[in-house]
C-alpha cells in the first residue's frame, strides 16, 4: 500500500513542477534571474520525482502489491471465518 502512495505522490509532485515551469514560461516570468532560478529548481525537482515514479512503478514491490492486493484478502477471510470473528472480540458458539 505504501508503494502505491509513494507512486501517486511522486507523480503529483513531478507533474506539479512541470506545470509550474509551464506557468512561468507562459506568464513571462522566466526571463528574470529569479524566474530562471525557479525554473531550474522546478525542473530538477520534477526530474527527481518523475525518476522516483518510474523507479517505483518498475519495482518488484509494486508489482507484487498489484497482483496480491484483492484476491488474497478475500480468500483468507473465506477460509477462516472463525478467525475473523475472534479477532473482533466475539466468542465462538
N, C-alpha and C positions, 0 to 999 in steps of 0.2 A: 504494500500500500504506500509506503514511503517513497518507493521508486516512482510511482505514478505522480505523487505530489511534487517530487523533485522535477519530473519531466514537464509538468504543466507550469510550474514556477519558472523554470529556465526558459521555456518557450515564451511566456508572457513578458519577462524582462528583456529577452533578446529582441522580440518584435517591438517592444516599447522603445528601446534605444534606437532602432531603425526609424520608427515613427518620429522620434524627436529630431533625428538628423533631417528627415524629410521636411518637418515643420520649420527647422532652422533654414534650410535651403529655400523653401517656398516663401518665407517671410523676409528673406534678405538679411537675416541677422548673422549669417555665416561669413560675411565679408569683413567683420571686425576681428581684432585679435582675440577678444573674449569668445566670439562666436566660433572661430576656428578651433580654439582650445576645447570648447564644449562639444563641438562636432567630433573632434578626435577622441575625446574621452568617451562619448556615447558610442562611437564605432568600436572602440576597444572593448568596452563592457558588453556590447551586443555580441561581439565575436566570442568572448569568453562564455557567455550564457548560451549562445547557439551551439558552440562546441560541446558544452556540457549536455545540452539537449540531445545532440547527435550521439554522444558517448553513452548516455543513459538509455536512449532508445535502442541502441545496439547491444546493450549489456545482457548477460545471461540472466541476471536477477529480474529484469523487467520482462523478458520473455517467459520466465518461469512463473512470474506473477500473472501474466496474461493467460497462460494455459491452465493454471491451477486455481484460479480465484472462485469460479462458480460451482462446478460440479462437486468438488471435494467437500465443501462446506455442507452442501445438501446431502451428500451421501453419508457423511459422518453423523448427521442428525437423524437420518433414517435408520442407520444401522444400530444405534444405541439410544433409543428414546428414553430409557430409564436414566441414563447418564445426564441427559439434558434436564430431566425433571429433578434429579438430585442436585444438580449444580445451582438450581434456583431456590433451593432450600426446602423443597417439598419432600415428603416421606413416601416411599413406595408402599403400595397397598398390600 
